[in-house]
Structures are given as C-alpha cells and as structure tokens.
Amino acid sequence: MLVNPRNRFTRQASSSWPLYSAQAAASLDRQVIAAGTPGFELMQRAARSAWQLIQQQWPDVRQISVLCGGGNNGGDGLLVALHAFQAGMKVRLWLAADPLNYQKEAALAWQAVEQSGLSPQTGAPDAHDLQEDELLVDALLGIGLKGEVRGEIKTWIQAINASKTPVLALDTPSGLLVDNGQLAGSSVQAAVTLTFIVLKPGLFTAEGPEYAGEVWLADLGLQGEDFQEQPLAWLQSCQDASRALLPRKAGGHKGDHGRLLILGGQAGMGGAVILAARAALRTGVGMVKLLTAAENVTAALVSQPEIMAAAWPEDKAALDEQLKEAFAWADALLVGPGLGTDQQAQQICQAVGSFEGPVLVDADALNLWAQGWQPPVAEQRPWVITPHPGEAARLLGWSVHEVQQQRLKAVNLLALKTGSVALLKGAGSCCAEQGGQALPWVCPFGNPGMGVAGMGDLLSGCIASLLAQGLEPLVAARLGMRLHAQAGDQVAADQPRGLLPSDLLPFLREGVN
C-alpha cells in the first residue's frame, strides 16, 4: 500500500506515525525475512510500489534513467528499471558498482535484468546526459550509509542535482542520513522519496524536508503492530490533536473561551507582540490583553481593535502592581516576543514566576532564561517553551550546529532541563513533553517560505491561545505546531517567496474550525 502521511485523506489521517532509525528499519527487515518472507519478495514488492508511484506521479513520462549502487538499494533500482523497460519506456540503467559483485537479493535482481535484454550504460553519467531524461530514479546508497559520501558516488550525486531533472529517491535520497536529517557531505535532492516498510525521522526534520521532497511510504504489506523495534519519535498526522478542541456551547461567552495576557514589545519591537495577539485571536481565544511599550498601543489597536492594549509604566512599583492585576485576570500568559533583555524585561520575567496558570516562554524571555533567570517551573503547572535553534543552543550550552545535528535529542533535553513542554522550531519542528522521557513529535508540515521574521511570534500566539482555552500544554503545543505549519502550507502553495506571517491568519481560523 502507498500512503502519503501528509495527506488528510489517508486511512490514518487522525493517527500518528512511528518514526524508526536506520538500524531499527534494518532489524525489522531481518525480522520479516526470519518470519518466512523471502528477501527477494520484499525487493520485488518495493520495486512494484515504486513503479506504481511513477505511474501515479509522472503518468506522461516515457524516458527515465535509473542509477543503482552496489547494495540492496541498487537491487530495488534494478527491478524498477525492469518494470519500466517491460512497459515500453526508454530506460537507461547506470551502475555505480560492478554487477558481478552484487550479493543475494541484488544478484537475483541483476540476473532478471540480464535476462530481459536491458543493458546498462557504460561510464558515469554527467549532468548533460541526465538532462535528456524526464525522470531519474535514485537507488545509489539507501539508508545504511556510514560516513561521508566521497569519490565516484559524490560525482554522480552532483550530476543528478545539476541536471535539474525530477528525481524519485528509493528509501532515502542518497547522502541523506535518515536518523537525523543531516547530509553525509552531499545528497541527492529528490522531488519525491518513496521509503519502505517504515517512516524515518530524518526525512522530516533538519535538512530532510528540502532533500526528500514529498515523502511516500510503501509498507510492503507488513503490519506495524507486529514490529518489535521501538521508534525514535512520532510523526504528526494532518489531524493530530484535533479532538482536543471541543464544540462550543450555544450559550457561551467571551470569558468562557479564555483570557490570554501577552507581555512583550519593547520600543521598536511592537510587531512581535501584535502578530502574537492577532494569531491568538484567530486561534479562538475569547480575549487578549497586551501589555507593551507605550509606542505600540496605538499600532496594536489599529491593527486589530479586538486587542486590549495597554502601556506598561516606567516606574517599577507601578509595573509590579499592573502585572499583579493582569495576572489575576488571565487564564494563560505569553511572555517574550520583542521583550528585550534590559532591566525592565528582567523585572517582568521575575514577576511571571508568581503567575499560577500555564505560561508560554518565547524569544527574549528564553534568552533571559539562558542568562540565569530561574522561573519556578513545577510539575503541576508545566510551561511551554518555543525556542528556535539559536535559543535552544543557548539554553543547552551547545552550538547551533550541535542542535541541528541532534534535533530529537535536543528537544528532549530542553524539556528535561527546563521542566517544560519544549517545541524546537525549524524545518520539521519537534515537540517533547515535560521531562523529555517520552518519544518526541515531529511536524511534517511547513515550507521554506515560512522562514521570515515574525513567524515564530505567530506560532507562540497560536499555542498560547490554546493554553488559555484550557488545553493541556503538550496538546496545545502539538496542535498549535500543526495548525501553524499547515496554515503556512495553504498560503505558500507554489509561491513561497514573499510570504508574510499575517498571511496565515485566515487559515489559522480555518484550521481551528
């Protein structure tokens, strides 16, 4: 069966998908073979699935090149080439290994190709060669890659990418590490990746979304509930956590739908809190109160008159009193967007510790946390933090590179270290529950157009709105992460350049309904 986990019409649209490491995937393969399914039968199923996907995604293609390495991934490619050849396509088969060195299942695949009369090309392809094709099938390396890509294979990958011809990658784009989404020095950039038996986390986070393209799963007729291996993470479905939003009562009023207090927006940074406030309203909270620098109040009211905006005083005692009154009013609190890190910002963060409801900490408040602010996070009132990789690095004492190399580990450590629900932003955002002991969640939605200033402020407003509406912190973070990314996908479509955070607002409303 072929499924696209991002598609709302799949049979598992409301379920989440387990994500397995390369080692676990290989172990699952061995378990299936040990249970009686021949390895060559699995290879044939994989090739049939790939051929089905080619017919589905590229129905008009008549000329393809299939590039095969020396392992079982190459064997999959050999059988895909055979399907295309037998269907009457013009097929060029490129071998990066001596076919006499194929082993076991791959050797059987090569034998079938030889008997068909399909002859491989001589030499190595260059970009000009591959531009003659309508589709390339990448079967060079697979998921068992160790170390960096070097030598001839690296040259082949460069030729594939330089050709600009659409690529279908089998199991993973060659050079993309499926455990963490990092590149092994160089990787094929695929339009579509068909991965086999189970999904892998690196296809959906870090560099994965850019290089894997649209990801499909061919389960090869195997049942996931029989697997003995433990997954690394969960992949959000397109309806993850939707049931947390209950229908509203006919007699409900604004107070029943949550009161959110937002603290932030020093002079010159008003846009951050205004975007957060607007996102909160469009995600369904009943009331939003904004405490910010005086110069931002008029802009907030003009931008969205439903915001209750007030200026914070310069006097410390007056500010403490204002915050005390606001805390008594609010059901949830968002602190940090555009807040700054000066003495006034530090005073505000210290005061936040006395608030007894759920708190979302973002942006400058996270930087203050990394600098020594110690909020009293307790198990009975978990907070939510939403760092980008730079803020996460400061909280963990890592480099940004280390965070990106180990995003799943990083988000769990953030949750453990801060005692909060942690959401690590970026391509393939990750979310971990308080304490970081359970499997994290990976979001497969979002697009490069969302990499603009203010997008994180929109996300924090969305999640804080859900907190104020009474959702548990982990559920609010997961749902907000998904709604925000899906709204971005709806706006971007095929035009990601020039996308603005405010463009997402109507689609946030659509998502929560």
N, C-alpha and C positions, 0 to 999 in steps of 0.2 A: 504494500500500500504506500502511495506517495502522499505526504502531507506537508503543508507549509504552516509552521507553528504560529506565524503572524496573522494567519487568515482567520477571520471571525466565523467562517462557515465550516471549519473543520469540526470533526465529531468531538474533539477535545477542547472546544473553544473556551469552556469555562473551567478547564483543568489546567494545572501547571505541569511543566515537562521537566523530568530529571535531566541533569547535565552530567556527563561522565568524563573522566580523564581518559587520555590515550591508553594508559596502562589498563584501566578498567574495561575499556572497549575491546582491547585485545584479549583480555581474560574472558569476557562474555563470548567472544568469537570461539575461543577454545572450549568453553563450556558447551556451546551449541554443538560443536563437532563431536565432543566426547559423548554427548547425549544421543548421537546417531545421525545427525545431518552431515553429509559429506561436505568437505570444504569447497569442492568444485561446484556443488549445487548452490552454495551461498554465493560464489563468484558469478554463476550464471544468473541468479536472481538479481544481483547487483547490476549486472550489465543490462538485463531486461528492464529494470527500473530506470536506468539512465537512458536507454533507448526510448522508453515511454515518455520520459520528461523532454527529450529532444523533440519528439513529435508534437508534444503539447505546447512547448515554449517557442519552438522555431519550426512551425509547420511548413514553411516555404523553403527551408534550406535544402540545397542539393549538392553542396560540396563542403566537406569537412576535412580537417586534419586531426588525427588522434596521436598524442605524444605520450609514450609509455616509458616508464622506468623499469628497473630490474626486479622489483618485488611483486607482491600480490596486487598492489595498486595498479601496477603496469598490466597485470593479468586481467583486471577489470577492464582496463582500457582496450586490451586486445579483443575482448569479446564485444565491447561496444562497437569497435571498428568493424567487426564481423557482421553485427546486426545491420549497420549502415550499408555495408558492401552488398549484403544479400538483398537489401531493399532497393538496390539500384542506384545508390548515391555514388558520386565520385569521392573516393576515400583515399587520403594519403596517410600512411602509417609511418610514424617516426619512432625509432627505437634508440633510447639512450643507453642501452645495455646490449651485450651480445646475447642473442636469443638462445644460444646453446647453453647459457648459464642460468636460464630460468629453472626454478625448482618447483616441484609438487604441482599445486593447482595452476600456477602461472605457466608451467611447462605444458600442461594439458591444454590451456588456452592457446598457447603458441602452436601446438600441434593442430588444433582446429583451424587456426588462421592459415597455416601452411596448406592444409587440405583444401581450403576454399579457393586457392589461387590468388589471394590478396598478397601482393609482395610489398615489403617495406621500402621506404625511400633510402637512398644512400646519402651518407654525410649527415651534417647537422643543419637544421633549419635556421634561416635568418628572418628578420622582420619582413623583408620583401617577399620571401616565399610564403609566409603565413598570411600576408595581406590578400593573397589570391583566394583564400577560403572564406566561407560565410560563417563558420563556427569552428572553434578549437575545443578539443576535449583534453583536459589536463589530467594525466594519470602518471605523473612522474615520481612522486615521493610518498604520498599518503600520510597517515598520522603517526607513523613510527620514527619520524625524523629525529636524529640525535645530532647535536652540534649545528654549526652554521653551514649554509649552502655554499659550496665552493666549486671551482673548476668548470667542467663542461655543463653541468646541470644549471649552474648560475647563468651561464651564457644562454642556455635555452630559455630560461625564465625571462631574461632581459629581452630576448627576441619575441617571446609571446606578448609581453607587455607593450613593446614598441610597435607591434603590428596593429594595435587598436582593434583587432578582431574580437568579437564576443567570445567569452570562454565559459565552458561548463567544467567545473572542477569536481573530481570524484573524491568523495570523503572529506577532503580539505584542499584548499589551494596549496600547491606545492610551495613549502617555505613558511607557511603559517603554522605556528605551534598551537595545537588545539586546547592545551591546558590553560593558557594564559592570554592568548590573543596577540602574542608578540611575534615579530618576524625573526626568522633564523638568518638574518643578514639580507635576504632577498626573498620575495614571494610573488607568485602569480597573482594578478588582480583579476578575479573572476566576476562575471556578470551574475552567475548562478552557481551555487555549490549544492551538490547532492551528497549528503552524508548518510552513512549506512548504519543500521541497527539502532544506534542511539545518537542523541544530540550531544555536542561537546561545547564546553563553555567558551573556548577561545574563538568560536565562530561568531560570538555575540557581544564580546566586550573588547576593550582596548583597540588594537588595530583590526580586529576581526571583522567588524561591520564594513569597513572600507574594502577589505581584500576578499571577503567571502561573498559579498553581494547578497542576493536573495537566497536564503537557505531553505532547502527542502530536505525532508527525511524519508528514506526508504527503509522501513523496518524489516524487510526481507521475510515477512511472515512470522516474525518472532514475537513472543509476548513478554512485555517488560516486567510483568508481575512475577515471572519465573527467574529473573536475574538475581544472582547472589551478591553482586558487587554493589557498593554504596556510591551514590552520586556525589559530586563535588558541590552542586548548587541546584537551585530550581530556576527554570526559565518561566517568566510570566506569560500567561496566555493573554489573549486580547480581551478577556472579560475578568481577569484576576481581581478578586476582592469586590466585585460589583454588588454582591448581595449585602454588603455592609451598609449600603445606602437604602434605608427603608422608605417606603412610600410616606409622604407627608399627610398628616391628619387634616381633614377638611376644616376643622376649627382652629388650626394652629396659627400662631402669630410670630412676629419677628423675634421675640425673646425665646421662643421655642426652638429656633433654628441656629442658636449660638451667637455669642458675643466675642469678637476677636479684637484684642489690643495689639497694635503694631508699634514698636519702638525703633526709630532709626531716622536716617536722613539728616545728616549734619549739613551745614551750608554748602551748597554746590552739589549735593548728592540726593536731592529730593526725588529724582526719577526712580530710584531703587524702591523706596517705600511706597510711592504712588503705584508702581507696577504691582507690587505685592498686594496692596489693598484692593486694586481692581481685580486681580486674579482671585482673591479671597471671595469677593462678592459674586463673581461669575461661577465660582465653585459651590455657591449655595449658602454661605453663612448669612445669618439674619442681620447682623450689624457689625460694622468695622469702625473702630476708633483708632485714630492715628495721632501719636504724639511725636512731634518732629520740630526741626528748627523753624523759626517764625517765617522765614522767607519761603517755605514750602507750602504753607497753609493755603494761600490763595490758589496756587497751582493745583493742589490736590482737589479743591472744591470745583475748580473749573473743569478739570479732567474728569471727575466723577463726583457729582454733587451728593451722591448717597454716602460718601465717606464723611465721617465725623472727625474733622481735623482740628487739632489744637496745637499751639506752640508751647514748647517746654520753657520754663523760666531759667534765667541765668543763675539765680540765687539757689544755693544748694539746699537750704531748708525748704524753700518753696517747691523745688523739684521733687524732694522726697515726699512731700505732702501730696503733690499731684500724682505721683506714681502710686502711693498708697490708696488713694481714692480710685484710680483707674484699675488697680489690681482687684479691688473689691467688686468692681463692675464686671470684669472679664471672665469668660469661661476658658479661654486659652490665650496664649501670648506668643508673639513672634518678635524676636529681638535680633538686630544685627544689620539688616540691609542699609548700606550707606551710613552706618552709625559713627564711623571713625574710631579712633583709639585714644582720644585725648582724655583729660581728667573727667569731663562730663560723661563721656561714654563709659568710663570705668565706674563712675558713680551709678549710672543706670544699670550696668550689669550686676553690680553688688546688690542693688535693690531687688533685682529679678529673683534672687535666691529666696526671698520671702513669699513669692507667689506660689500657691499650693496647687494650681492646676497644671495641665500639660503645657510645655514650653518647646518651641522650635528655635534652635540657635543656629544662626547662619552668618556668613560673611565676616564683618569686623568683630562681631561677638566671638566668633571662633578664633580669630587672631588673638583677642584678649585672653581667651581660654589657654591658648598655646603659650602666652606670655606669663601665665601664672594665676589668672583668675580661677578660683576653685568653686564652682557652683555646687550647691548641696544636692546632687542628684541622688535620689533614693529609689529603691526597688519598687516601692508602692506608688511612685509617681514618675515613671520614666519620661525622659525628654527625647527629643528628636534632634539630631544634628545633620546638616546637609552640606558637607564640605566639597569643594572641587579638589582636584589632585594637589594643588599647591597648599591649600589649607590643611588637607589631610596630612601632607608631608610635615608641616609644622607641628601638628598635634602629635604625630608619631615619632618625630625626630628622625625621619627618613629623608631621602631625596625624592623629588618628584618622579625621577626615573624608577626608583625602587617601588614606589606606589603603583605606577603603571605596569611594572613587571609582575606584580603580585596583587592584582586588584581584589580578588576574592579574600586572600589572607588579610589585606589591608583593611577592608571594610569590617571583617570580624574583629580585628584588633582594635579598631576605632570604637566599636560597640563595647568591647571588653574594657578598654582603658577609660572611657568616658562614662560607662554605665548607662548609655543611651541607645536608642534605636539609631543606627547610623545609615546614612544614604550617601554613597560616594558617587558624585556626579561625573559625567563624561560619556563618551561613546560606550554604550552598554552599561548604563548606570547600575550600581549594585546596592542592595539593601540588606542589612543584618539586624536581627532582633537584639534587644538589650542583653548584654553579657557575651554576645558573639559565639555562643556554643552550638547553635543550630545552623543548618545549611543556609547560606545567603541566597538572595533572589537576584536574578539578572533580568534587566529590561531589554527586550529585543527591538523596541520601537525607538523612534528618533532619527535624525538625519543631520548632515553637516551644516545645513542652513541654520540650525539652532545654536551654532557656536558664535553668538553675538552677545554684547553687553546687555544685561537686564534679564536674560533668560533664566538665570538662577533665582533672581528675585521673584519672578513669576512662579517658579516651582515652589519656593518657600511659602508664598501666599496661598497657593493651592492646597498644600499639605496642612498649613495652619488653619485654614478654613475647615478642613475635615476634622481636625482636632477639636475645634470649637463646636462642631456639630455632634460631638460625642463619640467619634470613632477611636478605637484603641490606637496607640501610637504606631505600632507596627503595621496595622491595617491602613491607617491614614497615610503612612509613608509609601507603602506599596501602591495603594490606589492613586495617590497624587502623582507618583513617579510615572505610572502608566498613562493616566489621563493627560498629563503634560506632554509626554512624548508622542502620544497618538494625535493630540491636537497639532503638534508640530508637523507630523507627517501629513495631516489633512491640508494644512496650509501650504507646505512645501511642494507636494506633488512632484512635478518635473521642473520646478522653478525655485530652488533653494536660495539662490543669491538674492539679497535684499530683503530677506525675511526679518520681520521685527517681532519682538515679544508681544506687543499689543495686538498683532495679527491673530494670535492664538485665542484671544478672549472669547469670541463667539463659539469656538469649538470646545473650550472648557465647559461652557454651559451645555452644549450638546452632549458632551461626554457624561456629565453627571445626571443627565436625564435619559 
